[in-house]
């Protein structure tokens, strides 16, 4: 591991929040917007993306010393396509209903820019353990956005949370469905494509507001504590 390798806490913070794929980098917007009509759909595609990122990052970190620089991108794409195929076949075998709902967006993980981006910018330059952690952190960050957006659209659109959870968790998943708004007639716009854009915009605005508030509070802390340059001079 090189001396400039990031710390584990930094990798987690970047993947989950600071450089979140869906809220900051704005990568993978096609599956993010298309499949997030419910919390279960978002969670399912998110977990599939986590597995793909874990497999590809780890594999590329292991073989990086043997791949000539001139053909690294084609090799990375082959690795990504192989991982996506394996995940898709596993979902088709063990989660057929969820596989049917997500449809073409599972194989389209191959075209998700965040997967190739992490392979090129991180996995090809760091040790396998750090690459695996980066894949999991990036994937979980993407999953959080998918699930949050799906939950928001489902709640506003249908008044429920985790409806049809049985397609992912089996019969036990039926107990996860929560009818938040009773006698709710629904709001169709939230479930339609425009609702995805509006919901994502609200999530991005919320993240920016939280970041701005945190930065302002951090900047104000030394002043509130009396740690200004003038205070140090008087001391």
C-alpha positions in Angstrom: 0.0 0.0 0.0 1.4 3.4 -1.0 2.0 6.1 1.5 -0.6 8.3 -0.2 -3.4 5.7 0.2 -6.5 7.1 1.9 -7.6 5.9 5.3 -10.5 3.6 5.8 -12.6 6.3 7.5 -11.9 8.6 4.5 -13.0 5.9 2.0 -16.2 5.3 3.9 -17.0 9.0 4.3 -16.3 9.7 0.6 -18.4 6.7 -0.6 -21.4 7.2 1.7 -21.6 11.0 1.8 -18.9 13.4 0.6 -18.6 12.1 -3.0 -21.9 10.1 -3.0 -22.5 8.7 -6.4 -26.1 9.7 -6.7 -26.0 13.1 -4.8 -22.6 14.5 -5.7 -21.0 12.8 -8.6 -24.5 12.3 -10.2 -23.5 9.1 -11.9 -25.8 6.2 -12.7 -28.8 8.5 -13.0 -30.5 6.3 -15.5 -31.1 3.3 -13.2 -31.4 5.6 -10.2 -34.4 7.5 -11.7 -36.0 4.6 -13.5 -36.1 1.9 -10.8 -36.7 4.0 -7.7 -40.5 3.9 -8.0 -40.6 2.0 -4.6 -38.3 1.3 -1.7 -38.0 -2.4 -2.5 -37.0 -1.8 -6.1 -34.4 0.8 -5.1 -33.0 -1.5 -2.4 -32.8 -4.5 -4.7 -30.9 -2.7 -7.5 -28.7 -1.0 -4.9 -27.6 -4.2 -3.3 -26.9 -5.7 -6.8 -24.7 -2.7 -7.5 -22.9 -3.2 -4.2 -22.0 -6.8 -5.1 -20.9 -5.7 -8.6 -18.6 -3.0 -7.2 -17.2 -5.3 -4.5 -16.4 -8.0 -7.1 -15.0 -5.7 -9.7 -12.9 -3.5 -7.4 -11.4 -6.5 -5.7 -10.6 -8.4 -8.9 -9.1 -5.4 -10.6 -7.0 -4.6 -7.6 -5.7 -8.2 -7.6 -4.8 -8.2 -11.4 -3.7 -4.6 -11.7 0.0 -5.5 -11.8 -0.5 -7.9 -14.7 -2.6 -5.7 -17.0 -0.7 -3.6 -19.5 -1.7 0.1 -19.3 -2.7 0.1 -23.0 -5.5 -2.4 -22.6 -6.6 -1.7 -19.0 -10.0 -0.2 -20.0 -11.1 -3.2 -22.1 -9.9 -5.5 -19.4 -11.9 -3.5 -16.8 -15.0 -3.7 -18.9 -14.7 -7.5 -19.3 -14.3 -7.9 -15.5 -17.3 -5.6 -14.9 -19.5 -7.4 -17.4 -18.5 -10.8 -15.9 -19.5 -9.6 -12.4 -22.8 -8.2 -13.6 -23.6 -11.4 -15.4 -22.9 -13.4 -12.3 -25.1 -11.1 -10.1 -27.9 -11.2 -12.7 -27.9 -15.0 -12.9 -27.9 -15.2 -9.1 -30.9 -12.8 -8.9 -32.7 -14.7 -11.6 -32.2 -17.9 -9.7 -32.9 -16.8 -6.1 -35.0 -13.6 -6.6 -37.0 -14.2 -9.8 -39.8 -11.7 -9.0 -37.4 -8.9 -8.2 -35.4 -9.8 -11.3 -38.6 -9.5 -13.4 -39.4 -6.1 -11.9 -35.9 -4.6 -12.3 -35.6 -6.2 -15.8 -33.1 -4.6 -18.2 -31.6 -2.3 -15.5 -29.7 -5.2 -13.9 -27.5 -5.9 -17.0 -27.3 -2.1 -17.5 -25.2 -1.9 -14.4 -22.3 -2.6 -16.8 -22.9 0.9 -18.2 -23.1 2.6 -14.8 -20.2 5.1 -14.9 -19.5 4.8 -11.2 -18.5 1.2 -11.6 -15.9 1.8 -14.3 -15.0 5.1 -12.6 -14.1 3.4 -9.3 -12.2 0.7 -11.1 -10.1 3.2 -13.0 -9.6 5.9 -10.3 -9.2 3.7 -7.2 -9.1 -0.1 -7.6 -6.3 0.0 -10.2 -4.2 2.1 -7.9 -4.7 0.6 -4.4 -4.5 -2.7 -2.5 -7.3 -5.3 -2.7 -8.6 -4.7 0.8 -8.9 -0.9 0.3 -10.4 -1.5 -3.2 -13.0 -3.8 -1.7 -13.9 -1.3 1.0 -14.2 1.5 -1.6 -16.5 -0.7 -3.6 -18.8 -1.5 -0.6 -18.8 2.2 0.5 -19.6 3.5 -3.0 -22.3 0.9 -3.5 -23.9 1.5 -0.1 -23.9 5.2 -0.8 -25.7 4.5 -4.1 -28.1 2.1 -2.3 -29.0 4.7 0.3 -30.0 7.2 -2.4 -31.9 4.6 -4.3 -33.8 3.4 -1.2 -34.4 7.0 0.1 -35.7 8.1 -3.3 -37.8 5.0 -3.7 -39.3 5.4 -0.2 -40.1 9.1 -0.8 -41.8 8.3 -4.1 -43.7 5.3 -2.7 -44.8 7.2 0.4 -46.1 10.2 -1.6 -47.4 8.2 -4.5 -49.1 5.3 -2.6 -49.0 6.1 1.1 -47.0 2.9 1.9 -43.4 1.9 2.6 -41.8 -1.4 1.5 -44.9 -2.6 -0.3 -44.3 -5.9 -2.1 -41.3 -6.6 0.1 -42.1 -10.3 -0.3 -40.5 -10.3 -3.8 -37.2 -9.7 -2.1 -37.5 -11.3 1.3 -40.1 -14.0 0.7 -43.3 -14.4 2.7 -41.6 -12.9 5.8 -41.3 -9.7 3.8 -45.1 -9.1 3.9 -44.7 -8.0 7.5 -42.4 -5.2 6.4 -45.1 -3.4 4.5 -46.2 -0.3 6.3 -49.4 1.5 5.4 -48.3 5.0 6.6 -51.3 7.0 5.1 -54.6 5.2 5.5 -57.5 5.9 3.1 -54.9 7.6 0.8 -55.9 7.9 -2.8 -52.3 8.3 -4.0 -50.5 11.0 -6.0 -49.7 9.6 -9.4 -47.0 12.2 -10.3 -44.7 10.8 -7.6 -44.6 7.4 -9.2 -44.2 8.7 -12.8 -40.8 9.7 -14.2 -41.2 13.4 -13.3 -41.6 12.4 -9.7 -38.1 10.8 -9.9 -36.5 14.0 -11.0 -38.4 16.1 -8.4 -37.5 13.6 -5.6 -33.8 13.5 -6.5 -33.7 17.3 -6.6 -35.1 17.4 -3.1 -32.6 14.9 -1.9 -29.7 16.8 -3.4 -31.0 20.1 -2.0 -31.3 18.4 1.4 -27.7 17.1 1.3 -26.4 20.6 0.3 -28.4 22.2 3.1 -27.0 19.8 5.7 -23.4 20.3 4.4 -23.8 24.1 4.4 -25.2 24.0 8.0 -22.4 21.7 9.2 -19.7 23.9 7.6 -21.2 27.0 9.1 -21.3 25.4 12.5 -17.7 24.2 12.2 -16.5 27.6 11.2 -18.4 29.3 14.1 -17.0 26.9 16.7 -13.6 28.6 17.3 -15.3 32.0 17.6 -17.8 30.7 20.1 -15.1 29.1 22.1 -13.1 32.3 22.2 -10.3 30.8 20.1 -9.9 33.8 17.8 -6.5 35.2 16.9 -7.2 38.2 19.1 -7.9 35.9 22.1 -4.6 34.0 21.6 -2.8 37.4 21.4 -4.3 38.5 24.7 -3.4 35.2 26.3 
